[in-house]
């Protein structure tokens, strides 16, 4: 086998290598431009394989066919590169290719000098190579050795194409020309592989940055927890600090910290999750969580288990969300539902029981006036007092279901408190306690005076009953920084137990021996009717109720 034949084999092999590289990349990325590049190199390979006859020995139809295929193929290369760069291919390429084809075919038919036959088409092909090389180097946004290798290799092909009309007839240079062409094509295939490896790495890095940015700025906590060989957090987003009060580094150093913050009553749920994460893959887990500042919040955790090849769960991903606000809304809805139920029941109670009780009370009062029952005076008074208490309970029940139109008009909250002053003071003195008033200058707000009297009396009565003799209840009014009017009622009792605080405002909930559990439910109903919010602070030294009215 001669050196000339070896050089041809090397060129064809290099073209085949480039073709295989582009088809391989197309199967990976499925990009249209990648498929067009593969077709370009495949056509180039077929031309090199089939058309071994020198140009000057071809017939006119064969030459015209080969020229048309070559020109069309290089237009395809230009179009594919334009698609790759996201640019629109200029129509002048088509005009130029058509002009070169017509001129070259005419020159070949007229037997013009050989250099005149090849030079226009070689210039066109060289310009396509130069343009591709320039675009690869200049227009790709990533820093890459691969794009420089491909760009300079295309530029080398362009230069080598320009020398073809002058050196094609030089016998000793022909093998070297094939070798140079094959080497440049091999470099293009190698550079393309490097380019796409770098591009894939770059895209992966960008996506990782995007995902990390998303995870680290999300309000929810995103984490990855490993189960084997030992339990530990592989990742936990910085938002855990906002949720728990502890930075993420604490959880990496001490994986058990998270479990120590879960409410003791819910610890068994978390242990169940660790032993069988798959059981919680379809529905979220709701837990109570104790923050660093000892505040109790509700969290919801969604879990996605990750298995090894043997089907064993080795880690799980999770998202933790603070649902405290949602829980409070659910509690409010539940409380309102209970109030509606109580209202319906109270209407029936009032109709079925109140009238017979009134009749009984009337006869007892009649018996009390007759001399024959003088010896039963104490017993009759006791019965009458118990009936009055029963009527009071029914009246409180009815107050929950009254759906009358409320007359909200501009009022002075301080004036309502001053009007209640004698009654409140009398109640306090009767139980050996004191009332202190701290009333600030307030703007008028829209209130229903009768309901506001009931709200204040209920809260003051609860505050007095929560204290031992000698305690002081403070009534304070103020305007906060948002311009909202605030009513503050503070006692010096022993505080509200946590289990009661969680359900406060629900009907029938009471800690008093003779309580009905209706007073605070009425308070919440009145506040809701006035679009006011209630805040509670409680501890061993007392409880503070704040009723916040929206600014008019």
TORDOZA-482454 format. One record per residue (C-alpha): x, y, z. Coordinates in steps of 0.05 Angstrom, whole numbers, padded with zeros to 5 digits, always signed. Each point is the difference from the previous one (the first is absolute). Last residue first. Layout:
<nodes>
XYZ...
</nodes>
This chain:
<nodes>
-01210+01065+01220+00061-00035+00030-00012-00073+00014-00018-00017+00072+00050-00040+00041-00026-00037+00061+00060-00016+00045-00010-00050+00057+00056-00004+00052+00008-00058+00048+00036-00004+00067+00065-00012+00037+00008-00074-00017-00008+00015-00075-00049+00024-00052+00000+00045-00061-00063-00001-00042-00014+00037-00065-00071+00012-00026-00016+00028-00068-00056+00048-00018-00046-00005-00060-00057+00028+00043-00042-00063-00009+00063-00042+00014+00012+00037+00065-00073-00013+00020+00006-00074-00016+00067-00006+00036-00029+00033+00063-00062-00045-00003+00045-00061-00003+00038+00030+00059-00063+00001+00043-00031-00067-00022+00040-00052+00038-00057-00007+00050+00041+00008+00064-00019-00028+00068+00065-00035+00016+00040+00045-00045+00050-00028-00051-00046+00012-00059-00009-00021-00073-00075-00006-00014+00007+00041-00065+00069+00007-00031+00035+00066+00012+00063-00031+00028+00018-00067-00030+00076+00006-00001-00001+00043+00063-00036-00056+00039+00054-00051-00015+00054+00051+00016-00029+00018+00069-00023+00072+00007+00037+00045+00049+00005+00001+00075-00038+00065+00011+00025+00072-00001-00048+00026-00052+00006+00042-00063-00054+00028-00046+00027+00039-00060-00044+00035-00051+00038+00021-00062-00019+00052-00052+00039-00008-00064+00044+00057-00029+00053-00049-00024+00048+00022+00054-00050-00018+00055-00056+00044+00029-00014-00013+00074-00051-00024+00050+00015-00033+00067-00043-00037+00051+00043-00029+00056-00026-00054+00047+00032+00000+00069+00007-00057+00050-00015+00005+00074-00045-00060+00002+00024-00057-00046-00004+00010-00075-00033-00037-00058-00071+00020+00020+00018+00074-00007+00029-00011-00069-00060-00041-00023-00048+00055+00023+00043+00053-00034-00002-00039-00066-00075-00012+00003-00015+00072+00020+00043+00028-00056-00033-00044-00053-00070+00013+00026+00011+00075-00001+00027-00006-00071-00063-00037-00020-00045+00055+00027+00042+00056-00031+00004-00029-00070+00065+00031-00025+00029+00043-00055+00063+00035+00026+00009+00071+00028+00073+00020+00011+00032-00015+00067+00034+00040+00055+00030-00050+00048-00036-00036+00056+00040-00033+00056-00052-00027+00050+00015-00042+00061-00051-00048+00031+00010-00031+00068-00018-00065+00034-00036-00021+00064-00056-00039-00035-00056+00050+00012+00048+00057-00014+00014-00026-00070-00073-00009-00017-00016+00070+00025+00057+00029-00041-00025-00033-00063-00071+00025+00010+00021+00071+00018+00051+00004-00058-00046-00026-00055-00016+00070-00026+00074+00017+00004+00017-00061-00043-00051+00020-00052+00027+00071+00000+00071-00026-00011-00022-00039-00061-00027+00065-00032-00051-00017-00053-00010+00007-00075-00059-00045-00020-00009-00074-00009-00073-00019+00011-00001-00075-00003-00055-00036-00039-00022-00059+00041+00032-00068-00007-00008-00021+00073+00029-00070+00003+00054+00010+00052-00043+00046+00044-00051-00055+00005+00049-00044+00037+00013+00056+00049-00075+00008+00011-00007-00075+00012+00055+00003+00052-00034+00059+00034-00067-00036+00000+00033-00059+00035+00030+00047+00051-00069+00030+00012-00028-00071+00009+00056-00014+00050-00017+00064+00038-00075-00019+00001+00016-00070+00027+00045+00029+00055-00054+00051+00018-00051-00056+00005+00046-00041+00045+00013+00059+00046-00075+00017+00005-00023-00072+00014-00025+00017+00071-00040+00057-00029-00036-00045-00049-00069+00003+00033+00007+00075+00008-00004+00010-00076+00048+00050-00033+00053-00052-00015-00052-00044-00034-00012+00055-00051+00075+00009-00013+00004-00076-00011-00059+00003-00047+00033+00054-00042+00067-00037-00002-00035-00063-00026-00035+00040-00055+00065+00034-00020+00035-00067-00002-00055-00027-00045+00011+00059-00048+00076-00006-00001+00003-00074-00014-00027-00016-00070+00006+00067-00035+00064+00024+00031+00032-00069-00006-00019-00003-00074+00030+00069-00014+00061-00020+00041+00011-00062-00042+00000+00039-00065+00047+00051+00030+00045-00053+00030+00009-00030-00069+00015+00068-00029+00051+00013+00055+00031-00068-00012+00009+00017-00073+00030+00066+00020+00050-00035+00045+00018-00050-00054+00011+00058-00049+00044+00035+00051+00038-00064+00013+00011-00010-00074+00024+00072-00005+00048-00012+00058+00025-00063-00034+00011+00038-00065+00040+00053+00037+00042-00053+00033+00013-00037-00065+00076+00009-00003+00024-00046-00056+00051-00055+00001+00020-00032-00066+00034-00068-00001+00048-00045-00036+00013-00070+00025+00059-00044+00010+00020-00074-00004-00068-00032-00009+00012-00073-00018-00024-00025-00068+00062-00041-00015+00024+00050-00052-00001+00056+00051-00062+00040+00018-00016+00074+00008-00062+00020+00040-00038+00065-00016-00028+00034+00062-00047+00059+00011+00003+00033+00069-00052+00047+00029+00019+00044+00058-00040+00030+00058+00032+00051+00046+00013+00005+00075+00044+00058+00023+00057-00021+00046+00046+00054-00028+00041-00055-00034-00063-00026-00033-00042-00058+00025-00033-00040-00056-00069-00032-00003-00006-00051-00056-00040-00014-00063+00025-00054-00047-00017+00006-00073-00035-00054-00041+00023-00047-00054+00073-00010+00020-00017-00008+00074+00001-00077+00002+00062+00000-00044+00040+00033+00056-00007-00062+00044+00046-00001+00061+00018+00074-00004-00072+00021-00012-00024-00042+00059+00051+00035+00044-00028+00067-00023-00071-00021+00017+00023-00025+00069+00029+00068+00015-00068+00034-00008-00019+00007+00074+00072+00018+00017-00004+00061-00047+00055-00004-00052+00061+00041+00018+00041-00059+00024-00012-00035-00066+00032+00057-00039+00060+00001+00046+00014-00074-00012+00040+00016-00062+00052+00037+00042+00057+00032-00040-00039+00004-00065-00062+00024+00038+00039+00055+00036+00030+00024-00066-00071+00014-00027-00010+00058+00048-00046-00007+00061-00062+00043+00010-00047-00055-00022-00035+00026-00062+00044+00059-00017+00062-00042+00011-00029-00057-00041-00003+00049-00059+00075-00015-00010-00017-00064-00038+00019-00068+00027+00047-00048-00035+00034-00066+00016-00034-00002+00068+00021-00060+00041-00021-00070+00022+00055-00051-00007+00021-00050-00054-00054+00011-00022-00061+00043+00014+00019+00064-00036-00044+00062+00002-00007+00049-00058-00032+00067+00017-00045+00056-00026-00029+00049+00051-00057+00042-00029+00008+00075-00011+00045-00014-00060+00063+00041-00007+00051-00055+00012-00038-00052-00041-00011+00046-00060+00071+00025+00001+00025-00071+00007-00044-00021-00059+00025+00058-00042+00072-00012+00019-00007-00074-00016-00032+00018-00066+00059+00045-00017+00050-00053+00020-00036-00053-00042-00002+00047-00060+00076+00013+00008+00015-00075+00006-00043-00015-00061+00035+00056-00038+00068-00025+00020-00017-00070-00023-00032+00030-00061+00062+00039-00019+00047-00058+00014-00040-00045-00046-00002+00055-00053+00075+00011+00007+00014-00073-00013-00045-00002-00061+00029+00065-00026+00071-00026+00012-00017-00062-00040-00024+00045-00057+00065+00040+00003+00041-00064-00002-00039-00027-00060+00009+00065-00039+00075+00002+00017+00007-00073-00021-00037+00011-00065+00044+00060-00017+00062-00040+00018-00021-00054-00049-00010+00054-00055+00065+00037+00013+00045-00044-00043-00046+00003-00060-00011+00075-00004-00065+00003-00039-00042+00014+00062+00050+00053+00024-00028+00065-00028-00074-00015-00001+00006-00034+00069+00035+00058+00036-00066+00033+00019-00027-00065+00029+00060-00007+00047-00012+00071+00025-00073-00016+00014+00017-00067+00032+00048+00037+00046-00055+00049+00019-00045-00059+00015+00055-00029+00045+00009+00068+00033-00073+00002+00019-00005-00072+00022+00061+00006+00045-00023+00068+00027-00070-00028+00015+00031-00059+00036+00046+00041+00044-00062+00032+00031-00023+00063+00033-00075+00001-00010-00039+00052-00040+00010-00032-00069-00001+00058-00050+00073+00016-00013+00038-00066-00005-00056-00043-00031-00023+00057-00044+00070+00013-00027+00011-00073-00017-00067-00006-00034+00012+00064-00040+00070-00023-00020-00027-00067-00023-00057+00032-00039+00051+00049-00030+00044-00058-00021-00059-00034-00034-00017+00063-00038+00073+00013-00019+00007-00072-00023-00063+00007-00043+00027+00063-00033+00071-00029-00009-00018-00067-00031-00017+00015-00073+00045+00060-00006+00059-00040+00026-00013-00053-00054+00000+00049-00057-00067+00003-00036-00025-00062-00035-00066+00034-00019-00040-00051+00039+00044+00007+00061-00005+00076-00002-00076-00004-00007-00006-00049+00058+00045+00045+00043-00039+00064-00016-00069-00032+00012+00023-00032+00065+00035+00063+00026-00062+00042-00014-00046-00049+00035+00046-00005+00061+00005+00076+00004-00076+00009-00004-00011-00054+00052+00052+00030+00048-00033+00069-00011-00063-00027+00033+00033+00009+00068-00012-00056+00049-00039+00022+00062+00038-00005+00064-00009-00045+00061+00073-00020+00000-00016-00074-00013-00052+00019-00052+00051+00043-00036+00050-00058+00003-00052-00046-00031-00016+00050-00056+00074+00009-00017+00012-00075-00002-00062-00009-00044+00027+00054-00047+00064-00041-00001-00039-00062-00021-00038+00037-00054+00065+00025-00031+00032-00069+00004-00062-00036-00028-00006+00050-00058+00075-00005-00016-00004-00077+00000-00060+00001-00047+00031+00053-00047+00065-00040-00003-00037-00064-00015-00042+00033-00054+00063+00033-00032+00041-00063+00000+00056-00006+00051+00074-00003-00017+00016+00071+00022-00033-00013+00068+00042-00062+00016-00041-00065+00005-00006-00026+00072-00074+00018+00005-00029-00055+00042+00036+00002+00068+00017+00074+00003-00071+00018-00022-00029-00049+00051+00041+00030+00057-00021+00071-00017-00072-00023-00002+00009-00031+00069+00035+00063+00025-00058+00044-00020-00052-00050+00026+00034+00000+00069+00000+00076+00000-00074-00001-00017-00013-00048+00058+00036+00045+00048-00040+00060-00025-00064-00038+00016+00020-00015+00072-00012-00069+00027+00053+00008+00054+00029-00070+00009-00019-00032-00067+00023+00064-00035+00067-00003+00036+00011-00070-00027-00020+00021-00070+00049+00058+00005+00057-00045+00024-00015-00053-00052+00004+00051-00057+00065+00029+00027+00030-00070+00003-00025-00015-00071+00034+00063-00025+00064-00021+00035-00004-00069-00032-00011+00030-00069+00060+00045+00009+00044-00056+00027-00021-00047-00056+00018+00053-00051+00068+00010+00033+00013-00075+00000-00016-00003-00074+00050+00055-00015+00053-00033+00043-00007-00063-00041-00029-00066+00022
</nodes>
